[in-house]
Amino acid sequence: MVKLSVLTFLLSASSVAFAAHTFVFRNNCGSSVRPVIANVNCGYSPRCNTPGSGGVPNPAISYTGPQPNTLGSGASQSMTVNRQWNGRIFNQNGRCGAKGEGCTMGEFNLDTGSQWTPQAYDISNIQGFTQSIRIAVNGCDTVTCTNVNCGCRNAYPPGDLSGCGNDSPVRGCSAGDKTWTITFCPNNCANSVRPVIANVNCGYSPRCNTPGSGGVPNPAISYTGPQPNTLGRGASQTITINRQWNGRIFNQNGNCGAKGEKCTLGEFNLDTGSQFTGQAYDISNIQVWSRLFEAAKFVSNETLMEGRASPNQSRSPSMDATP
């Protein structure tokens, strides 16, 4: 009987020890970030350490573990945060308050016990936009805000406590332990890219090297110059492409075909001679989405600034009682 009691106790303690969420911090920025985990229960949030506070069954339990490391460019770190945590995560840029005041932040109201919103989270710019950020969680919505005008589907706008009138930035997630990934500067590539310039005239495009082909006056002229360099993180390159080019640009990640098949790509139909569409371009995910792609920019002499691998608070009714 004694041995059985000890064994039962150990199993119970083990299950409690592993009842927690995993938070992964990733820095895609060109400089270091200093993530901060801040508790907001009984302060910025009405959810306290008593059952039923904040309108949800489970009380809030403060995080008392170590703070994340300062993360250099390209670095990441995984940490464990206890269940029933209610708080904020933000990049301390030297101007944020102890709870993230004055800065962009992610807000979390975890393991609430509510059957409607077991987990709640959002991005808030109520007190100011200071950081591009993304929150991803397994099995639930990803929210991303990369500029001050990212919209209510993604974040609370500056000064707007209502979330465009209906708290639309708040996301709900199912109950249970989750893996939350917080990415700073999410639109930046975390590794090298290999841009490819591919001609598509007379193949994927009906525009050939004869006038009038493809329904436009000017024939297509293939690009025969060098391919772009492989670009490390934060690098860029300028290449000149001839007029009347008809082709694609994509990142060769090892899975793309020679013309960008199976990958995200930019498509260009330049100097067509058409009075309606002198230059045509688009981003295509028709075959499969493979890479967040920043649209190529070009100037009148068809010099393409392509392949850029750039370095570079909110509340819900159950989250923040005050800005």
N, C-alpha and C positions, 0 to 999 in steps of 0.2 A: 504493500500500500504506500509506503514511503517513496519507493522508487517510482511508482506510477505518478504520484503527486509531483515529484521533482520534474519528471519528464513532461507532464502536462504544463507545468509552469514555464519550462524552457521553450516549448513549442509556441506557447502564447506570447512570450516575450519576443521570440523571433519574428512572429507575424506582425507584431506592432512595429518592430524596428524597420521592417521593409515596407510598411504602409506609408508611402511617400511619393511625391512627384519628382521627376527628373527635369531639371532646367538646363538647357544647352545654350551657352552664349557664344555667338559667332561675330567676329569683327571683319567685315569686308571693306572697312574704311581704309583710306590711305594713311591714316595716323592712328595712334592708340586711343582706346576708349576705356573708361572706368565704370563698369556696370555697378549699380547699387541696388540692393534689395531692401526695401523699406516697408515696415508694418504701418497700416493705417487704421486698424480697428480701434473703435472707441474715440476716434478723432475725426479724420476726414471721412470715415465710413461709420454709419450707425451700427454696424455689426460688432458686437463686443464679445467678451468671454463668458456670456451667459446665454443659455438656450433661448431662442425666440428673438434675440436682439437683431435689429436690422431686418426684421420680417422673415427670417429664415430659421429653420429648426436648430441647425448646428451652430454652436458658438464658434467664434474665431480663435485660432491658436497662433500666437506670434512666432515668427521665425527667429531663432536665437543662434543660428550657426554662423560660420565665417562668411565674410563678404567675398564676392568674386575677385579674381585677380585683375589688375590692369592688363588689358589684352592688346598686344601689338597688332599691327596690320596683318591680317590673314590668320590670326590665332583664334582658338576656341577653348572652351572649358565646360565641363559638365558638373552639375552640383545637385544635391538632393534638398528639396524643400518639403517640410512636413505637410501632412494633410490639414485641411481647414484653414489654410493660410489666407489672409486677406491683406493685400498690399500692392506695392508698385515696384516697377523696375525701370531704371532710367540710366542714361549716360551722364555721369557727373563731369560736366565740362568746366567746372570752376565757378559757375554762376548759378547753379541750381541750389535750391534749399535742401535741407536734410531729408525731406519727404518728396523731393523732386519739384518743389514749387518753382514756377517760372520756366519749366522745361517740358519737352515732349516726354511722355512716359507710357508704359504699358501698365494696365490695371488688372488685378486678378482677385476674384472672389471665389475661392475654391472649396469644394465639398460642403456646399451650403446645406445639404439635406433637403432642398426643395425638389419636388418632383418635376417642376417646370424648368428650372435652371439649376441643375446640380453644380455646374461650373460656369462662371461668367467672366468674360475678359474683354478688353477693348484697348485701343490706342487713343490717347488724349493729347490734344494741343490746346486745351482751354486756356492755359496760362502762357502759351507761346510755342511756336514751332522751332525746335532747336536741333532735331536729329531725325534722319530718315531711319525707319525701323520696320521690321516685320515680325509678327507673332504667328507661328505655325504650331499646330498640335495634332497628334495622330488621331485621325478619324473625324476631325471637326474643321470648321472654316479657318482659312488663313486670312489674316488682315495685314495690309501693307500700306504704309504712308511714306512717300518719298518727297513730298513738298507740302507747303502750307495749304494748297488747294486740292488735297487728295480726295475730298468728298466725304459725306456723312456715311457712306457705306463702309468706309475704312477707318475714320477717326473723328473724334469730336473737333470741330473747328475752333479757332481761337475765340474766346469770349462766349461761346455758346454752351451753356449748361444743359440745354434741352436736347442736344443731339439732333438738331434739325426738327425739333418738335416731338420726336417719338423715341428718343434714345436708340436710334437705328445703328450707331456704331457698336453697340454692345452685342457680343456673340455669346451663345450658350453652347455648352458641351456636355456630353453624357457623363454619368457618374463613374468613379474609379480613378486609379492612379494613371497619370498621363505623362507623356514626354512633351515638354514645351520647348520650342526652339526660338530664341530671340536673336534676330540677325540685325546688326547695325550696318547701315548702308547696303541694303539688300540688293539694289540694282547693280552693284559693282561685282565684277568677276573676281572670284577668289583664287583663280589660277590663270594660267596662260591660255590664250586663244590662238587658233591658226586660221586666219581669214583666207577664203578662197574666192577668186574671181572666175566665174564660169560663163562662157558664151552659150546662148540657147537658140540663136537664130536658126531657122530651117529645121528645128527639132521640136523642143518644147514650146516654141513660139512660131507662129506662121509667118513672121517677118523674116524674109531671106535677103540675099544680097542682090536682089533685083528690084527696081522701082515699082511701087504699087503692091508689093507683097505684104501680106498682113493687113491690107486695107489702108496703108499709109503711103504717102508719096516717096519718102526717102528710104532707100535700102538700108539694111543693117550692115554694119562693119564690125568684124570680130576684133576683140582685144587680143593682142599678141605679145604684150609686154610681160615683165616679171610678175610673179605672184607676191603678195604681201609677205612680210616677215611674220614669224611666230611672235606674238606680242605678250610679254610678261605683264604682270599686274601693274596697272598704272601707266603702261606704255601706249604710244600712239604712232601713227605713220601716215604720211601723205603720199598718194600715188596719183599720177595723171592717166586718165583713160580717154581714148579717142572719142570724138563725136560719133553719133549714130550707133552707139553701142547698145546691144540688146542682150541682157544677161542677168546673172544672179550673184549675190554675195552671201556667204554663209560661213559659219565656224565649223571646220572639219574636226569633229570630236572623235573620229575613228569609226563612227557608225554611218556617216553620210556617204551617198554615192558621189560620183565624179561631178555631177551637176547639182548636188545638194539634195538628192532624193532621200526621203525619210527624215529630213531635218527642217528646222525653221530657217527661212531664208528671206533676204530682201531681193525684190525683182525690179529690174530697171529696163525701160524702153525709151531710149533717149533720142532727141532730135528726130522725131518721127516725120516732121514736115506737116503734120496735121494742124489745121488752124484751131482745132478744138482741144487737142491734147498734145502740145508740143513735147512735153516730157511726161512720162507715166511711170509711177513707182508704187510699190506696196510691200507689206510684210505678209508672208504666207506661212501658215501652219497646216496647210492642206494635208500633207503626208504624215506629219506627226509633230507635236510641239517638242522641241529639243533644247532650246537655249533662249533665255530672255535676250531679245535682240534690240539694240538701240538703232533706230532708223538712221541710215547713212545720210549725211548732209553733203550737198554739193553746190558749187558755185557755177557761174555762167560758162566758164571755160572747161567744165566737166572735170575739174580736179576734185576727186572724192576724198573726203575726210572720213575714211571708213575703218572698220575694225577696231574701234576704240575700246580698250579694256580699262575703263576709267578707275583711278584710285579714289579717288575723290578726297488735358488731364481730365480729366473727364470724370463723369460720374454716371451711374445708373441708379435707379431708386434704391437698390440694395448695396451700392458701392460707396459713393461719395455724398456726404451730406452738405458739404461746402466745396467751393472751388479750391 
